[in-house]
């Protein structure tokens, strides 16, 4: 199970123990054996018989307390309590209730893990994020001092979905997805944060509710050096918190990016742009994710290989180039108007006077006497090319047509009156 599940969070285990009124001495005895979570309690004390044996052999005859100077102290319970009396006590009932909850939580987590839905359905809560941060700090990550340095719950959920569990999608996470908790709180207060949506998926034997992918947060595209540093720093922290790679590995990679951008280049050359660095970063991660999706290697090993071998061909994307060369990190946009029909607007006069057709673009009908020519709208004759369209000609034609229609209607009404 992942470290982000409720079954593996020590804070959730302590909260449940307090809720069920577990004795402090009994809880410290479990801590002395290394039982800090629901997962440890349910899997180490694996059955009801093992639970009763644990209560009889460990909890009933012993007690514990925390000494400020010497730490955890265990001793024989004084006065001793007979097992027949202890097994019917409130302390034993509280431990049994805690064990039953731990068993159900582990069962649910294991079912999601076996079905491959763990990473796609897991919601990152504040309790899980705090536990992940504490564990990452113990592995060498620099502790954040404020929410502006903490990866947001939205960012952690994206990282978990992409890289954690059997249901991981192994997709590249863009830089703009790495928000700080401060940014997420501000977007939520303004109502701009995208909300998750659910959809009902029908299969042969059951109906399943699945979560749709969230839209991208409304943040500007990273085009500034300081913004890039901030996004990449949040990525290094998020990768360490979800167990993708150590904090130092990503920091080394990001420092290499900055040195490439800020490095001196010869006269007439230019260093790589931020978009070219983004292109390199995307290409590098897509290459490594192809191997990770097959269960080969790790992100830490892959990044370390590229960091120690700068002679690899992929690094040539960050070499200095001629100063007149355009930015190679900007994707070419497809022509959306290609292949569509041109629409004619009747209100051409509102857009200005019509232009006279060029005789070079419009070939006269020479040598084709059998082809019927079209009627010119200006002179009412058939010829090619047409006469130039005067200003307001179409408006005049419409007004004349309306007058003729009104005259015809009045004449018809007059004849009807005479006939009656």
N, C-alpha and C positions, 0 to 999 in steps of 0.2 A: 504494500500500500504506500501511497505517496505521503510525504510529510505534511501535506496540506489538508488531509482529511481530518474530520473531527475525532476519529478513533485514535489518531496519533498526536493530538495536541495536548500537552500536559495541562494547559490552563483549563481546557474543557473537562479533563479528568478531575482536577481540583474543585471545579465548580459543581460537578455532579456529586462529589463526596460531601461538600458542604450542604447541598440541597437535601441529600439523603441522611444527613446528620451522622456521618461516620465519625467515630471517635478519633481525636487527634493522635492518640497513641497508636491506634490500629493503622491509621494512614501513614504514620512515620515508619511503622514496621514494614509496610509495603514498599515505601521509598528505600528502606535499607536493603531490600532485596532487588532493587532496580525496577520496581513496578511504578512507572510514572504516567502511564496512559491507559486508556481503555483497551488498546490493542495488546499491550503487555499483560494486563490483568486477564483478559479473555483467553489469550493463547498460551500463557505460561501456566495458568490454572485452568486446564483445558476441559474439565467436566465437572458435574455436580459432586461426584465422589471425590475428585481431586480438591474441590473447594472445601468440602467438609473435612478432609484430611488436613488441608492447610490451616483451617480454623482451629482444629484440635491440636496440631503439633506446633504451630508457630504463634498464632494470635492469642490463644487461650492462656498459655503459661507465661507469656512475655509482655513487656510494655516498653515504651520509648518516649524520649523527650529531647528537645533541642537545647543544647547548652550554648550560650553566646560565645564561649571561648573554646570549648572542646568539640563542638558540633553535635552530631546525633549520638545519643547515648541509649543503649538498650540494656534491660535488666529483667530479672525474674519478677513477675507480678506479685505484689505483696499488698494485702494477703492473697493467697492463691485462690482461684475460683474453680470449682469442679467443672468438668466438661459437661456433665448433664445439666448443670445450671447455666453455663455460658451459651450453649447451643440454642437455648430458648430466650436469650436476652435480646434487648433492643440493639446492642452493638453488633451481634451476629446477624440480625435481620437486616441492618443497614448495609453490611458487607455483601450479603446475598443479593440485595436489590442492586447495588452497584455492579456486581458481577453479571447479573442478568442484563442490565443495560449495556455493559461492555460487550457481551456476547452478541446482542442484537445489532449493535453498531458495526462490529467487525463483520458480521454476516452480511449486512447490507453493503458495506464497502467492498467485500470480496466478490459479491455477485456483480456489482458494477464493474469491477476490475476484470472479471472473467468474461463479461459480455463485451468488453471494449468500449464501454460508454463512460468510463470514469473521467477522462479528460474533457469530453465534450459537454458533460452535464454538471461538472463540479462548479460550484459558485464560491468564489473567494470571499470569505467574510473577514471582518476586522480581526477576529481572534486568530484565524489561520494566518493572516498576513503578519501579525505580531510574532507568532511562533516561527514563521519562516524567516523573518528578519533576525530574530535572536539566534537561530541556528546558523544563518549566513554570517553573522558577526563573529560567531565562534569559529568559523572556517576562514576568517581573514578579511571579510568585507569591512570597509570603514563604516562605522555606525553613523546613520543620518542624524542630523541635529534638528531638523524641522521637516514639515510635510512637503516643503519645496524640493527636498532631496530624496523623498520616498517614492518609489513606484506606486502608481495608483492601483486600486483594486481592478479597474478596467484593464490596465496593462498586464497585471499578473494573470488575469483570466485569459487574455490572449496568449501569453507565453505558455500557460498550462495546456491550453487547447492545442497548441502547435507542437509542443515538445514532450509532454508528460503523459505516461500511460500507454497502454496498447492501442487506444483510440486516437493517438496523436496524428495530426494532419501533416506535420513536417512541412509547413509552408513558411515562406519568408515573411517576417513581420516588418512592415515599413517603419521608418523612423518616426513618422507622425503618430504612431500608435503608442509611443512611450510618453505617457503623461505623468506628471507628478500628482500626488494626492491633493495638493493645493489647487492645481489646475482643474482636476476633476470636480472638486467641491465647488469651484467658481462656476464651472459649466452647468453643474446640476442646479445651482441656485438660480441661474439665468434661464433654465429650461432648455438648454442647447445640447445637453448630453444625450446621445442616442440611447434609446431604450430597447431592451431585448424583446423579441416577438416569438410567439409560439405558433406552431402549425401542427395540425392533426394528420398523421401519416397512416394510411390504411394498408395493412398487409393481408395475407391470406387468413391468418388465424387470430390477429389481434390488431388493435389500434394503438398507436404510440404517439405521444406528444413530444415533439422535438423542438429544440430552440433554434431559431434562425440566427444567422450571423448578424452581429451588430454592424451598423454603418460606421464609417470612419468618423472620428470626432471632428468638429468644425474648427480645426487649427490650420494655420497657414503652412504652406509647404516650406520645408527647411531650406533656406537660401542664405542664411547668415552664419558666420563662424561661431558666435556665441550660442546661438540656438542649436547648432549641430553638436557642440560640446555638451550642452545640457541633455539633449535627446540620447546621445551615446552613453553618457554617464548613467542615466536612468536604465538604459539597456544592460549595462554591465551589472548594476545592482539587481535588476529583475532576473537576469540569467543566473546569478549566484543564488538568489532566493529560491528559484524553482529547481536548482540542481543541474542546470544545463552545462555550465562551465564555471570555473573559479573566477572571482572578481578580478584578480590580477591579470588573467589571460586577456580578458576583454579590454582592460585598461591599457595593456601593452599594445593591442591592436589599434585602439583609438588614438593613442599617442603617436603611433606610426602614421596614421592619417593626417594628423595635425602637422607633423614634421614634413610630410610631403607637400602640403599646401603652403606652409610658411617658409620652405627652403628656398635658398637663392638659386637662380638659374642664369645661364649665359645671356648675353645681349641678344635680343630678337626672339627669345624663347619665353614661355610662360609656364608656371606650375599647373598642376591639375586643379580644376574647379571643384566646388562642392558637389555639383551634380555628377561629375566624373568619379568622385570618390564614392558617391551613392551607387553608381553603376558597378564599380569594383566590388563594393561591399555586398551588393545583391548577387553578383555572379559568384563570389566566393561562398556565400552561404548556400546558394542553390546547389553548388557542386558538393558541399559537405552534407547537405540534407539528403542528397541521393544515396549516400552511403549510410547515413543514420537510419533512413527508412528501411534499409535492408538488415538492420541490426549489426552493422559493421562499424567498429571504432566508436569514438566519442567526439563531441564538439571541441573539448579541450585538446585532444590529440590532434585533430585536424587543424585547428587554429595555430597550435604550436608548431606543426610541420611547416605551414606557410610562413610563420614569423621567423623561423630559423633558416629558411631557404628563400631568400629574396631574389635568387636567380631564376625562379620559376617564371614561366611565360605570362602568368596572370598579372604579375606585378608590372609588366610593361604598360598596362592601362594607366598607371600613375606616373609614368615618366614625363619629363618636361617635353613640350612640343613647340612647334613654331607659333609665334605670337599671333599670327593672322588666322590660325586654324580655329574654326568655330567650336563651341562647347559640344563635346562628343557624348555627354551624359544626358542630353535632352532628347527624348524620344520623338521621332518624326510623327506628326499627326496625319491621319488618313484624311483624304478629301471627301468630306461627307456629301458634297454637292455633285460628285461625279456620278453620271448615269441617270440623273433625275431630269424630268421634263421641265422645260422653262414655261412658267405660267404667265399668261397675258392678262394684264389688268386693264379693265375698261376705263379707269380713271387715269389714263396716261397724262392728261393735261395737268394733273396735280403734281406730277413729278417733273414738269418742265416741258418745253417744246420738243416735239419729235425731231430726231435728227434725220437728215437727208441720207437715204441709202447710198452707199458708195458704189459707183459703177464697177470698181475693181473687185468688190466682194460679190456683186450680183451680176452674173454673166448674162448678157442679152441672149434672147432666143434666136440665134442665128443658125441657119442651115437646118431648122426643124419646122418646116411649114405645116406639117400635119398635126403638130401639138397645139392644142387650144390654149390661147393666152387668157390670163385672168383679167377681170375688169378692174380698172383703177378707180379708187374711191373718190378721187378729186375731180377728174374730168369725165368719168363714166365711160371711158373708151378702153378697148383691150389693147394693151401694148406692154412692152417690157424694156427698160425698167419703169417703175411707177413714178408718177409725179411727186415732188416733195410735198409732205403733209403740212399745210399751213397751221399756224397756231390757233388752237381752239376749234379746229375743224370737226373733231368728233363731238364736241359739245353742241355745236350748231346742228349736226346731223341728228342728234338725239332730240333737241328741242323741236326741229321740224317734224320728226316722226311723232312726237307727242301732239303737235298742232294738227297734223293730218288725222290722228286717231280721234282727237276731240271733235274735229269738224265732221268726221264720218259718223260719230255717235250722235251729234246734234241733228244731222240730216236724217238719221234713222228715227230719232224721236219725233221729228216734225212729220215724217210720213206716217208714223203710227197715229198721231193726233188727227191728221187729215182723214185717215181711213176710219177712225172711230166717229 
